[in-house]
């Protein structure tokens, strides 16, 4: 695969989605450029029990979220796109309003301005009108709104299957061919 993928993990619940994406991308030998927000560092430890260094080691390259001079902050750094998994409402708001105050928001803004796919696994429920407005603004700017809504047609038996299938489908939407999801075969 010719270009790297940017992956950001934010502080919303669902850090397992970003972690599983890293694992799958590593298995596929896709170069990953990772940014983990300060809030995500806490969420990762709490929800997954994984140490930050273990998570960072899964990526090809990782950056401090305050490093707005990182290569991924420039459109001249060619990528296949960006996945934010999970995407907090705070990050959604930054993307929707082009408020590039940290590396995650800056890399997302660059991804959009360069016409590359930006997939936001927005993790919030219930949604109020402000959340919906932000999703609409982000979608109008070119972002793909991809809440991690599980599919059940393949009859998953474990939480791991649900997460893996959801992440596999998100990666497919970004153009990363993988076997992590069960495609619908039309057999009712």
C-alpha positions as CSV (number, residue, x, y, z in Angstrom):
1,X,0.0,0.0,0.0
2,X,1.7,3.1,-1.2
3,X,0.7,5.8,1.3
4,X,0.4,5.8,5.1
5,X,-2.8,6.2,7.0
6,X,-3.2,8.7,9.9
7,X,-5.0,7.3,12.9
8,X,-6.1,9.4,15.8
9,X,-7.5,8.2,19.1
10,X,-9.5,10.7,21.1
11,X,-10.9,10.6,24.6
12,X,-14.4,9.4,23.8
13,X,-15.4,6.0,25.1
14,X,-14.6,3.3,22.6
15,X,-10.8,3.5,22.6
16,X,-10.9,-0.2,21.6
17,X,-11.8,0.9,18.1
18,X,-8.6,2.8,17.6
19,X,-6.6,0.0,19.3
20,X,-8.1,-2.7,17.1
21,X,-7.6,-0.5,14.0
22,X,-3.9,-0.3,14.9
23,X,-3.7,-4.1,15.3
24,X,-5.4,-4.8,12.0
25,X,-3.3,-2.2,10.1
26,X,-0.1,-3.7,11.6
27,X,-1.2,-7.2,10.4
28,X,-1.8,-5.7,6.9
29,X,1.6,-4.0,7.0
30,X,0.0,-0.6,6.4
31,X,2.2,2.3,7.6
32,X,0.4,4.2,10.4
33,X,1.0,7.6,11.8
34,X,-0.7,7.8,15.2
35,X,-1.8,10.6,17.5
36,X,-3.3,9.9,20.9
37,X,-5.0,12.8,22.6
38,X,-4.4,13.5,26.3
39,X,-7.9,12.4,27.2
40,X,-7.5,9.2,25.1
41,X,-4.4,8.3,27.1
42,X,-6.6,8.0,30.2
43,X,-9.5,6.3,28.3
44,X,-7.2,3.7,26.8
45,X,-5.8,2.7,30.2
46,X,-9.2,2.6,31.8
47,X,-11.1,0.8,29.0
48,X,-8.5,-1.6,27.7
49,X,-6.0,-2.0,30.4
50,X,-3.2,-1.4,27.9
51,X,-0.2,0.8,28.7
52,X,0.4,3.8,26.4
53,X,3.8,2.5,25.3
54,X,2.2,-0.7,24.1
55,X,-0.3,1.2,22.0
56,X,2.3,3.6,20.6
57,X,4.5,0.6,19.7
58,X,1.7,-0.7,17.4
59,X,2.1,2.3,15.1
60,X,4.8,2.9,12.5
61,X,5.2,6.5,13.8
62,X,3.6,8.4,16.6
63,X,3.3,12.1,17.5
64,X,2.6,14.2,20.5
65,X,-0.8,15.8,20.1
66,X,0.7,19.2,20.7
67,X,3.3,18.9,17.9
68,X,1.6,20.9,15.1
69,X,4.9,20.9,13.2
70,X,4.7,17.1,12.7
71,X,4.8,15.9,9.0
72,X,1.1,15.0,9.1
73,X,0.3,18.7,9.7
74,X,1.2,19.5,6.1
75,X,-0.6,18.7,2.9
76,X,2.8,18.0,1.3
77,X,3.0,14.8,3.4
78,X,1.0,12.3,1.2
79,X,-1.4,10.0,3.0
80,X,-4.2,7.6,2.0
81,X,-6.4,9.5,4.5
82,X,-7.2,9.7,8.2
83,X,-9.3,7.7,10.7
84,X,-10.4,9.2,14.0
85,X,-11.5,6.2,16.2
86,X,-13.2,7.0,18.4
87,X,-14.0,10.6,17.6
88,X,-15.1,12.7,20.6
89,X,-17.6,15.5,20.1
90,X,-14.8,17.9,21.0
91,X,-12.8,16.7,18.1
92,X,-15.9,16.6,15.8
93,X,-16.5,20.2,16.7
94,X,-12.8,21.1,15.9
95,X,-13.1,19.4,12.5
96,X,-16.5,20.9,11.7
97,X,-15.3,24.4,12.5
98,X,-11.8,24.1,11.1
99,X,-10.4,24.8,14.5
100,X,-6.9,23.3,14.2
101,X,-5.7,23.9,17.8
102,X,-3.9,20.6,18.1
103,X,-2.3,18.0,15.8
104,X,-5.4,15.8,15.5
105,X,-7.6,18.7,14.4
106,X,-4.8,20.1,12.1
107,X,-4.1,16.7,10.5
108,X,-7.9,16.3,9.9
109,X,-8.2,19.8,8.4
110,X,-5.2,19.0,6.1
111,X,-6.8,15.7,5.1
112,X,-10.0,17.5,4.1
113,X,-8.2,20.4,2.3
114,X,-6.2,17.9,0.3
115,X,-9.3,16.0,-0.7
116,X,-8.3,12.8,1.1
117,X,-10.8,10.7,3.0
118,X,-11.4,11.6,6.7
119,X,-13.5,9.1,8.6
120,X,-14.9,10.1,12.0
121,X,-16.1,7.3,14.2
122,X,-18.2,9.6,16.3
123,X,-18.9,8.0,19.7
124,X,-21.7,9.7,21.5
125,X,-25.3,8.9,22.4
126,X,-27.9,10.2,22.6
127,X,-27.3,13.0,20.1
128,X,-28.7,16.5,20.6
129,X,-29.3,19.0,17.8
130,X,-25.9,20.6,18.3
131,X,-24.2,17.2,17.7
132,X,-26.2,16.6,14.6
133,X,-25.4,20.2,13.4
134,X,-21.7,19.5,13.9
135,X,-21.9,16.2,12.0
136,X,-23.7,18.0,9.2
137,X,-21.0,20.7,9.0
138,X,-18.2,18.1,9.0
139,X,-19.9,16.1,6.3
140,X,-20.4,19.2,4.2
141,X,-16.6,19.8,4.5
142,X,-16.0,16.3,3.2
143,X,-15.7,14.2,6.3
144,X,-17.3,10.7,6.4
145,X,-19.4,10.3,9.5
146,X,-19.1,6.7,10.6
147,X,-20.5,6.0,14.0
148,X,-19.4,2.6,15.2
149,X,-22.8,1.0,14.8
150,X,-22.4,-2.8,14.9
151,X,-23.8,-5.1,12.3
152,X,-25.5,-8.3,13.4
153,X,-26.2,-10.2,10.1
154,X,-23.1,-12.3,10.7
155,X,-24.2,-13.2,14.2
156,X,-21.2,-12.1,16.2
157,X,-20.7,-14.1,19.4
158,X,-18.2,-11.8,21.2
159,X,-17.6,-8.2,21.8
160,X,-14.3,-8.6,20.0
161,X,-16.1,-9.8,16.9
162,X,-18.4,-6.8,17.0
163,X,-15.4,-4.4,17.3
164,X,-13.3,-6.1,14.7
165,X,-16.1,-6.2,12.1
166,X,-16.9,-2.5,12.7
167,X,-13.3,-1.5,12.4
168,X,-12.8,-3.7,9.3
169,X,-15.8,-2.0,7.6
170,X,-14.4,1.5,8.5
171,X,-11.0,0.5,7.0
172,X,-12.7,-0.7,3.9
173,X,-14.4,2.6,3.5
174,X,-11.0,4.2,3.6
175,X,-9.8,1.9,0.8
176,X,-7.9,-0.5,3.0
177,X,-8.8,-4.0,1.8
178,X,-9.0,-6.4,4.7
179,X,-10.7,-9.6,6.0
180,X,-11.8,-8.2,9.4
181,X,-15.4,-7.9,8.4
182,X,-18.0,-10.3,7.0
183,X,-19.4,-9.0,3.8
184,X,-23.1,-9.4,3.2
185,X,-23.8,-12.3,0.9
186,X,-27.5,-11.8,0.4
187,X,-28.5,-15.1,2.0
188,X,-31.6,-14.6,4.1
